[in-house]
C-alpha cells in the first residue's frame, strides 16, 4: 500500500522540512504544554517555578553509527550524552533517561552488556537515573532510542528564539574535531576493507578520535551560567554543525547572524589531522557536526561576566537582517553560510 | 568485536530477565525519581501533589507489526494507544507524547503521512499533545519509538506492587479477541502468499480484527475510578496476556492470584472465529496479548462501588500463596497458569 502511485520521495523535503510537514496539522490542547516541537526539548509546566524538559533521539545502525569503528561501550556513552546535551541546551539539568533498544540476533548478551556499561558510565558521570525502557529483538541491526528528562526554572529556560540584534554570539569548547575524527575512521575502515593486513594509522589523532567517539555534554557551561548569573538570550547544541545551528537561531529569533572566521575556536590538535586528510579547518568548524558544544547568544552587558572563561569564545554578533547568516573571512570578505556546506559569492 | 568467543545467546534470559540483567548495576541518585524501572511507567516527583509519569515503547517492523496486513494509519494509532495504556495503568492521565521514527527508502512521503494521520487521530481522541520527536532514514524497515508523559496525584498512583491477600481481581472489557484477530491475519497472509488469487475470508471477523488493528486504551475506566472514588490496590495493562500480567502483580505484590475460568470475560463475537481457526477461547483469554485492557485488584470493601459497571469483571481474588497464579476450571479443577501457555497438572 505504501509503494503505490502518487509517491513522493522524502529527501525532496529535507529532515526539518519533513518534521514540519508531518506535524503541521497537530495542535496542542494541554495547558501545561509550554513548548512542543521545534526546540531542543519540550517544556512542560509542573505548576511550580520549575518546568520539566523532555527530549528524545533515535540512533540507527548504518545511519548514525558504524560498529566497524564505534565500540559498543562508547556508543552507549555517546547515545546518553547527545540526549543530555539537548537538555543543557535549554539551560536545564537532566535528571532521568529512558533507553529502548532493538537488536538483531547478531548481538550476544556480552555485546549488550558492553552497550549498557557505556550507558551506565554516562548516567554516573552526569548524575542521571535510568528510569525506563524497552528491549526487543529486531530483524536487522541495532536501534537505540533515548528520552532525556530534565528540569529548569521557568525563568532560566533558554529557547532558540530569544536572540536580538546586537547580542553577542558565543560557542563553548572548540569546533570541527568530531567531524575530522569521523573522516579518519571512515578512511581507515575503507583501507582495512580493501586490505585487511594494513594496520590503522591513528597515532597523533587521539584528540579528533576522542571527540568523535566519546563526546561530552557541556554540563559545566550550564553550571557556569548559573553561578555567574548569566541567562543566554538563545541557545542550541551543535549536533548538525555550526552553520546549520546558526540558521536555526536566526530563523527562530527573527534576526541575522554574523560571525568572524578568525574567531572560530579550533583546537591546535585538529590542524595536522586536517592537513593529513585533506580537509580545510574552517570548513570543518562551520559544517562539521557532532561536537555537542553549546552555541548561544548573550546581551552585550553580560560580556564582562564571561570574558574570563577561557572555554567560551565570542565569534560574532546578531544583526537585524532576518534569516541572514554570514561569515567574515580572514581576508575580510563576507560569505553567506549555508546550512549545508559554504561557498564564496 | 561482538561476535567473538564468550557469546551468550540472549533468548536464554527471556525479555524480562534481559532488562533485569542489563540494568542490575544501575542505581538511582536523583531524589525526585520516585519509581524507576519495573512498573508500567516511571514516577517523577514535581514537588507538588501531582507526580509526572513517563513510559516508553519501541515498535519494530517484522517483530511488533507486519505491514502486509497492518495499514499505516492503524499502526500510527495503535502505537500511540499502547503507550497511553501504560500511563492509564498507573491510574494516571497521559498528556504528551514524543514520536521518533526510522524508515528505509521503501517508504514514500505519502506512507509517512498515513502513519502520522493515525498518530494525530489518537492524539485528538485521547487529548494528548505531540511535543517532540525525531525522523531519520534507516537502512531497513520501519521503527517507531514513543514516549508518553502523564500525570497523577501521588496518592492515586497505582503500582503493580500493592495487592494483598483477599483483594478482588478485576479486568476491564473482554479478553483474547486481539490475539484471535492476529491469528486470522497471519492465516490469511499465508493463504495469500501461497495463492494470491484467493480473496481473504474476513467476514464475520470484524470484532476480532478491530481488536487487533485498532485497540483502545481504557481512559474511561480511569475516569470511572476517579468519579467513583476507587483507587485499585495494584494495576497493570494487558499487553502480554492475562497470565503473564497476573504473574507480574503476584510477584511484585508478594501474594498469589486465583482466578475462575467461568468468570473470564470473553466476547460472544470471539467464539465463532475461535472455532473457525481451531483455537480454544479460554487459552486465548489467558494467554493472548494486545488486548490493552486493565487488570487490577481492589479491596473487597470497594466492590459495591463498581459492581454496577458492566464493563468491569471480577475474575478472582488474591491469596497468601506468594507467586502462585492459578485458575479454577469450569469443571472445578485447579490449574497453574504459566506466564507463557498453560497446561493441566
Interface residues (C-beta under 8 A of the other chain):
Chain A: X1 X2 X3 X4 X6 X7 X8 X9 X10 X12 X13 X15 X18 X19 X21 X22 X23 X25 X26 X28 X29 X30 X32 X33 X35 X36 X37 X41 X42 X44 X46 X47 X48 X50 X52 X54 X55 X56 X57 X58 X60 X61 X62 X63 X64 X67 X71 X72 X95 X96 X98 X100 X101 X102 X103 X105 X106 X107 X108 X109 X110 X111 X112 X113 X114 X116 X120 X123 X127 X128 X129 X130 X131 X132 X133 X134 X135 X136 X137 X138 X139 X140 X141 X143 X145 X147 X149 X151
Chain B: X1 X2 X3 X4 X6 X7 X8 X9 X10 X12 X13 X15 X18 X19 X21 X22 X23 X25 X26 X28 X29 X30 X32 X33 X35 X36 X37 X41 X42 X44 X46 X47 X48 X50 X52 X54 X55 X56 X57 X58 X60 X61 X62 X63 X64 X67 X71 X72 X95 X96 X98 X100 X101 X102 X103 X105 X106 X107 X108 X109 X110 X111 X112 X113 X114 X116 X120 X123 X127 X128 X129 X130 X131 X132 X133 X134 X135 X136 X137 X138 X139 X140 X141 X143 X145 X147 X149 X151
